[in-house]
Amino acid sequence: MKNFVKALMSLFFAISVTTSSWAVVMVSWGGAYTESQKLGYGDPAAKKLGIPIDWVDYSGGLSEIKAQIAAGAITWDVIDVYAMDTIVGCDEGLFVEFDFDKDFPPAPDGTPASQDFFTTMPSKCAVGNILYSWTYAYHDEKIGSKKPKKIKDFFNTKKWPGKRGIYKSAMHNLEIALAADGVKPRKGGSKLYEILETDAGLDRAFNKIKELCEDPNGGCVFWSAGAKPPELLMQGEVVMATGWNGRFFNAEIGEGAPLKQVWDAQGLDYQYMSIVKGGPNQADAMKAVAEMTSTHGLAGSAKYIAYAPWRKSSLKVIEAGEPWYKDGKTNMMEQMPTHPNNTKNYFLVDPIFWADNSTEIGERWEAMKAGL
């Protein structure tokens, strides 16, 4: 009997190890975002490929995967990462390099994957997942009859007096300050960053923000948590607030809040997937990532969150399937940061600029805030 029980326990252990090692481990940020990934393309990909996908939360960075590699005990296969982490991880040999048109399927009309992506990748080890946006919003019932439409309106305290909610750090604030001061971002925002590379440009952007924060008709309330901007608007603490488009969407559509977004001079930001080199399921991970980032795969995530898929062809799938949102009544195309109506005047947040300048600019930013 003891031998039978021992054999049975060994069998269960073997099965559990086999199942665990077989599943592709996808690491992401948790919450509504991971839920949109899992339901939108993770579960469908797992079903289609017959490859289980397990989801694990983390808080970002490369320290955890570096520790796994150093210990020779890699348990992660795919990581949802920021642009700079894909660059660093690729340079240090942590991630697999992609051959985009070989590793990823073309669009339904035959357009190669590399031409179907919204923009280029920051490294050979990154494949685009979603694009989200820094926009600003207002309380439609409290703003008055004349509604803000442009980024310059965010800074217009004469027409719309009241405090503004802005992000606690300099990133995004300096870019919109220049845009509001008359700088045309140019496609992708390159003009903004050319100016911010100069001392005069930085002075110009800082002065614009400082003027807003010190304006007796204005003032600044700094936020850090993504849920805060809608809360500030609903409580009447600010008249306008910058924030992430997904948060404003959830407040408006999910909670019925009377908030309206302004897309002018939106800052497009992005998330990527990278595959861990030497991971326990590298081959299956490649199949899973290729399927999840396919045209229909990426379109699936927009059923659950207002972030845009990296593939241009995914927008056609969403448009043809409207109303696309999970509630069965909300059209999602107008909520996509990459929709043509929302990209008439935009910039791509530049990870290289902020990696090179964040320390110096950050010190100056904190000094400015302390002096307000």
Secondary structure as a PSIPRED ss2 file (coil, helix, strand):
# PSIPRED VFORMAT (PSIPRED V4.0)

   1 M C   1.000  0.000  0.000
   2 K H   0.000  1.000  0.000
   3 N H   0.000  1.000  0.000
   4 F H   0.000  1.000  0.000
   5 V H   0.000  1.000  0.000
   6 K H   0.000  1.000  0.000
   7 A H   0.000  1.000  0.000
   8 L H   0.000  1.000  0.000
   9 M H   0.000  1.000  0.000
  10 S H   0.000  1.000  0.000
  11 L H   0.000  1.000  0.000
  12 F H   0.000  1.000  0.000
  13 F H   0.000  1.000  0.000
  14 A H   0.000  1.000  0.000
  15 I H   0.000  1.000  0.000
  16 S H   0.000  1.000  0.000
  17 V H   0.000  1.000  0.000
  18 T H   0.000  1.000  0.000
  19 T H   0.000  1.000  0.000
  20 S H   0.000  1.000  0.000
  21 S H   0.000  1.000  0.000
  22 W H   0.000  1.000  0.000
  23 A C   1.000  0.000  0.000
  24 V E   0.000  0.000  1.000
  25 V E   0.000  0.000  1.000
  26 M E   0.000  0.000  1.000
  27 V E   0.000  0.000  1.000
  28 S E   0.000  0.000  1.000
  29 W C   1.000  0.000  0.000
  30 G C   1.000  0.000  0.000
  31 G H   0.000  1.000  0.000
  32 A H   0.000  1.000  0.000
  33 Y H   0.000  1.000  0.000
  34 T H   0.000  1.000  0.000
  35 E H   0.000  1.000  0.000
  36 S H   0.000  1.000  0.000
  37 Q H   0.000  1.000  0.000
  38 K H   0.000  1.000  0.000
  39 L H   0.000  1.000  0.000
  40 G H   0.000  1.000  0.000
  41 Y H   0.000  1.000  0.000
  42 G H   0.000  1.000  0.000
  43 D H   0.000  1.000  0.000
  44 P H   0.000  1.000  0.000
  45 A H   0.000  1.000  0.000
  46 A H   0.000  1.000  0.000
  47 K H   0.000  1.000  0.000
  48 K H   0.000  1.000  0.000
  49 L H   0.000  1.000  0.000
  50 G C   1.000  0.000  0.000
  51 I C   1.000  0.000  0.000
  52 P C   1.000  0.000  0.000
  53 I E   0.000  0.000  1.000
  54 D E   0.000  0.000  1.000
  55 W E   0.000  0.000  1.000
  56 V E   0.000  0.000  1.000
  57 D E   0.000  0.000  1.000
  58 Y C   1.000  0.000  0.000
  59 S C   1.000  0.000  0.000
  60 G C   1.000  0.000  0.000
  61 G C   1.000  0.000  0.000
  62 L C   1.000  0.000  0.000
  63 S H   0.000  1.000  0.000
  64 E H   0.000  1.000  0.000
  65 I H   0.000  1.000  0.000
  66 K H   0.000  1.000  0.000
  67 A H   0.000  1.000  0.000
  68 Q H   0.000  1.000  0.000
  69 I H   0.000  1.000  0.000
  70 A H   0.000  1.000  0.000
  71 A H   0.000  1.000  0.000
  72 G C   1.000  0.000  0.000
  73 A C   1.000  0.000  0.000
  74 I C   1.000  0.000  0.000
  75 T C   1.000  0.000  0.000
  76 W C   1.000  0.000  0.000
  77 D C   1.000  0.000  0.000
  78 V E   0.000  0.000  1.000
  79 I E   0.000  0.000  1.000
  80 D E   0.000  0.000  1.000
  81 V E   0.000  0.000  1.000
  82 Y C   1.000  0.000  0.000
  83 A H   0.000  1.000  0.000
  84 M H   0.000  1.000  0.000
  85 D H   0.000  1.000  0.000
  86 T H   0.000  1.000  0.000
  87 I H   0.000  1.000  0.000
  88 V H   0.000  1.000  0.000
  89 G H   0.000  1.000  0.000
  90 C H   0.000  1.000  0.000
  91 D H   0.000  1.000  0.000
  92 E C   1.000  0.000  0.000
  93 G C   1.000  0.000  0.000
  94 L C   1.000  0.000  0.000
  95 F E   0.000  0.000  1.000
  96 V C   1.000  0.000  0.000
  97 E C   1.000  0.000  0.000
  98 F C   1.000  0.000  0.000
  99 D C   1.000  0.000  0.000
 100 F H   0.000  1.000  0.000
 101 D H   0.000  1.000  0.000
 102 K H   0.000  1.000  0.000
 103 D H   0.000  1.000  0.000
 104 F C   1.000  0.000  0.000
 105 P C   1.000  0.000  0.000
 106 P C   1.000  0.000  0.000
 107 A C   1.000  0.000  0.000
 108 P C   1.000  0.000  0.000
 109 D C   1.000  0.000  0.000
 110 G C   1.000  0.000  0.000
 111 T C   1.000  0.000  0.000
 112 P C   1.000  0.000  0.000
 113 A H   0.000  1.000  0.000
 114 S H   0.000  1.000  0.000
 115 Q H   0.000  1.000  0.000
 116 D H   0.000  1.000  0.000
 117 F E   0.000  0.000  1.000
 118 F C   1.000  0.000  0.000
 119 T C   1.000  0.000  0.000
 120 T C   1.000  0.000  0.000
 121 M C   1.000  0.000  0.000
 122 P C   1.000  0.000  0.000
 123 S C   1.000  0.000  0.000
 124 K C   1.000  0.000  0.000
 125 C C   1.000  0.000  0.000
 126 A C   1.000  0.000  0.000
 127 V E   0.000  0.000  1.000
 128 G E   0.000  0.000  1.000
 129 N E   0.000  0.000  1.000
 130 I E   0.000  0.000  1.000
 131 L E   0.000  0.000  1.000
 132 Y E   0.000  0.000  1.000
 133 S E   0.000  0.000  1.000
 134 W E   0.000  0.000  1.000
 135 T E   0.000  0.000  1.000
 136 Y E   0.000  0.000  1.000
 137 A E   0.000  0.000  1.000
 138 Y E   0.000  0.000  1.000
 139 H E   0.000  0.000  1.000
 140 D C   1.000  0.000  0.000
 141 E C   1.000  0.000  0.000
 142 K C   1.000  0.000  0.000
 143 I C   1.000  0.000  0.000
 144 G C   1.000  0.000  0.000
 145 S C   1.000  0.000  0.000
 146 K C   1.000  0.000  0.000
 147 K C   1.000  0.000  0.000
 148 P C   1.000  0.000  0.000
 149 K C   1.000  0.000  0.000
 150 K C   1.000  0.000  0.000
 151 I H   0.000  1.000  0.000
 152 K H   0.000  1.000  0.000
 153 D H   0.000  1.000  0.000
 154 F H   0.000  1.000  0.000
 155 F C   1.000  0.000  0.000
 156 N C   1.000  0.000  0.000
 157 T C   1.000  0.000  0.000
 158 K C   1.000  0.000  0.000
 159 K C   1.000  0.000  0.000
 160 W C   1.000  0.000  0.000
 161 P C   1.000  0.000  0.000
 162 G C   1.000  0.000  0.000
 163 K C   1.000  0.000  0.000
 164 R E   0.000  0.000  1.000
 165 G E   0.000  0.000  1.000
 166 I E   0.000  0.000  1.000
 167 Y E   0.000  0.000  1.000
 168 K C   1.000  0.000  0.000
 169 S C   1.000  0.000  0.000
 170 A C   1.000  0.000  0.000
 171 M C   1.000  0.000  0.000
 172 H C   1.000  0.000  0.000
 173 N H   0.000  1.000  0.000
 174 L H   0.000  1.000  0.000
 175 E H   0.000  1.000  0.000
 176 I H   0.000  1.000  0.000
 177 A H   0.000  1.000  0.000
 178 L H   0.000  1.000  0.000
 179 A H   0.000  1.000  0.000
 180 A H   0.000  1.000  0.000
 181 D C   1.000  0.000  0.000
 182 G C   1.000  0.000  0.000
 183 V C   1.000  0.000  0.000
 184 K C   1.000  0.000  0.000
 185 P C   1.000  0.000  0.000
 186 R C   1.000  0.000  0.000
 187 K H   0.000  1.000  0.000
 188 G H   0.000  1.000  0.000
 189 G H   0.000  1.000  0.000
 190 S H   0.000  1.000  0.000
 191 K H   0.000  1.000  0.000
 192 L H   0.000  1.000  0.000
 193 Y H   0.000  1.000  0.000
 194 E H   0.000  1.000  0.000
 195 I H   0.000  1.000  0.000
 196 L H   0.000  1.000  0.000
 197 E C   1.000  0.000  0.000
 198 T C   1.000  0.000  0.000
 199 D H   0.000  1.000  0.000
 200 A H   0.000  1.000  0.000
 201 G H   0.000  1.000  0.000
 202 L H   0.000  1.000  0.000
 203 D H   0.000  1.000  0.000
 204 R H   0.000  1.000  0.000
 205 A H   0.000  1.000  0.000
 206 F H   0.000  1.000  0.000
 207 N H   0.000  1.000  0.000
 208 K H   0.000  1.000  0.000
 209 I H   0.000  1.000  0.000
 210 K H   0.000  1.000  0.000
 211 E H   0.000  1.000  0.000
 212 L H   0.000  1.000  0.000
 213 C H   0.000  1.000  0.000
 214 E H   0.000  1.000  0.000
 215 D C   1.000  0.000  0.000
 216 P C   1.000  0.000  0.000
 217 N C   1.000  0.000  0.000
 218 G C   1.000  0.000  0.000
 219 G C   1.000  0.000  0.000
 220 C E   0.000  0.000  1.000
 221 V E   0.000  0.000  1.000
 222 F E   0.000  0.000  1.000
 223 W E   0.000  0.000  1.000
 224 S C   1.000  0.000  0.000
 225 A C   1.000  0.000  0.000
 226 G C   1.000  0.000  0.000
 227 A C   1.000  0.000  0.000
 228 K H   0.000  1.000  0.000
 229 P H   0.000  1.000  0.000
 230 P H   0.000  1.000  0.000
 231 E H   0.000  1.000  0.000
 232 L H   0.000  1.000  0.000
 233 L H   0.000  1.000  0.000
 234 M H   0.000  1.000  0.000
 235 Q C   1.000  0.000  0.000
 236 G C   1.000  0.000  0.000
 237 E C   1.000  0.000  0.000
 238 V C   1.000  0.000  0.000
 239 V C   1.000  0.000  0.000
 240 M E   0.000  0.000  1.000
 241 A E   0.000  0.000  1.000
 242 T E   0.000  0.000  1.000
 243 G E   0.000  0.000  1.000
 244 W E   0.000  0.000  1.000
 245 N H   0.000  1.000  0.000
 246 G H   0.000  1.000  0.000
 247 R H   0.000  1.000  0.000
 248 F H   0.000  1.000  0.000
 249 F H   0.000  1.000  0.000
 250 N H   0.000  1.000  0.000
 251 A H   0.000  1.000  0.000
 252 E H   0.000  1.000  0.000
 253 I H   0.000  1.000  0.000
 254 G H   0.000  1.000  0.000
 255 E C   1.000  0.000  0.000
 256 G C   1.000  0.000  0.000
 257 A C   1.000  0.000  0.000
 258 P C   1.000  0.000  0.000
 259 L E   0.000  0.000  1.000
 260 K E   0.000  0.000  1.000
 261 Q E   0.000  0.000  1.000
 262 V E   0.000  0.000  1.000
 263 W E   0.000  0.000  1.000
 264 D E   0.000  0.000  1.000
 265 A E   0.000  0.000  1.000
 266 Q E   0.000  0.000  1.000
 267 G E   0.000  0.000  1.000
 268 L E   0.000  0.000  1.000
 269 D E   0.000  0.000  1.000
 270 Y E   0.000  0.000  1.000
 271 Q E   0.000  0.000  1.000
 272 Y E   0.000  0.000  1.000
 273 M E   0.000  0.000  1.000
 274 S E   0.000  0.000  1.000
 275 I E   0.000  0.000  1.000
 276 V E   0.000  0.000  1.000
 277 K C   1.000  0.000  0.000
 278 G C   1.000  0.000  0.000
 279 G C   1.000  0.000  0.000
 280 P C   1.000  0.000  0.000
 281 N C   1.000  0.000  0.000
 282 Q H   0.000  1.000  0.000
 283 A H   0.000  1.000  0.000
 284 D H   0.000  1.000  0.000
 285 A H   0.000  1.000  0.000
 286 M H   0.000  1.000  0.000
 287 K H   0.000  1.000  0.000
 288 A H   0.000  1.000  0.000
 289 V H   0.000  1.000  0.000
 290 A H   0.000  1.000  0.000
 291 E H   0.000  1.000  0.000
 292 M H   0.000  1.000  0.000
 293 T C   1.000  0.000  0.000
 294 S C   1.000  0.000  0.000
 295 T H   0.000  1.000  0.000
 296 H H   0.000  1.000  0.000
 297 G H   0.000  1.000  0.000
 298 L H   0.000  1.000  0.000
 299 A H   0.000  1.000  0.000
 300 G H   0.000  1.000  0.000
 301 S H   0.000  1.000  0.000
 302 A C   1.000  0.000  0.000
 303 K C   1.000  0.000  0.000
 304 Y C   1.000  0.000  0.000
 305 I C   1.000  0.000  0.000
 306 A C   1.000  0.000  0.000
 307 Y C   1.000  0.000  0.000
 308 A E   0.000  0.000  1.000
 309 P E   0.000  0.000  1.000
 310 W C   1.000  0.000  0.000
 311 R E   0.000  0.000  1.000
 312 K H   0.000  1.000  0.000
 313 S H   0.000  1.000  0.000
 314 S H   0.000  1.000  0.000
 315 L H   0.000  1.000  0.000
 316 K H   0.000  1.000  0.000
 317 V H   0.000  1.000  0.000
 318 I H   0.000  1.000  0.000
 319 E H   0.000  1.000  0.000
 320 A H   0.000  1.000  0.000
 321 G C   1.000  0.000  0.000
 322 E C   1.000  0.000  0.000
 323 P C   1.000  0.000  0.000
 324 W C   1.000  0.000  0.000
 325 Y C   1.000  0.000  0.000
 326 K C   1.000  0.000  0.000
 327 D C   1.000  0.000  0.000
 328 G C   1.000  0.000  0.000
 329 K C   1.000  0.000  0.000
 330 T C   1.000  0.000  0.000
 331 N C   1.000  0.000  0.000
 332 M C   1.000  0.000  0.000
 333 M H   0.000  1.000  0.000
 334 E H   0.000  1.000  0.000
 335 Q H   0.000  1.000  0.000
 336 M C   1.000  0.000  0.000
 337 P C   1.000  0.000  0.000
 338 T C   1.000  0.000  0.000
 339 H C   1.000  0.000  0.000
 340 P H   0.000  1.000  0.000
 341 N H   0.000  1.000  0.000
 342 N H   0.000  1.000  0.000
 343 T C   1.000  0.000  0.000
 344 K C   1.000  0.000  0.000
 345 N C   1.000  0.000  0.000
 346 Y E   0.000  0.000  1.000
 347 F E   0.000  0.000  1.000
 348 L E   0.000  0.000  1.000
 349 V C   1.000  0.000  0.000
 350 D C   1.000  0.000  0.000
 351 P H   0.000  1.000  0.000
 352 I H   0.000  1.000  0.000
 353 F H   0.000  1.000  0.000
 354 W H   0.000  1.000  0.000
 355 A H   0.000  1.000  0.000
 356 D H   0.000  1.000  0.000
 357 N H   0.000  1.000  0.000
 358 S H   0.000  1.000  0.000
 359 T H   0.000  1.000  0.000
 360 E H   0.000  1.000  0.000
 361 I H   0.000  1.000  0.000
 362 G H   0.000  1.000  0.000
 363 E H   0.000  1.000  0.000
 364 R H   0.000  1.000  0.000
 365 W H   0.000  1.000  0.000
 366 E H   0.000  1.000  0.000
 367 A H   0.000  1.000  0.000
 368 M H   0.000  1.000  0.000
 369 K H   0.000  1.000  0.000
 370 A H   0.000  1.000  0.000
 371 G C   1.000  0.000  0.000
 372 L C   1.000  0.000  0.000
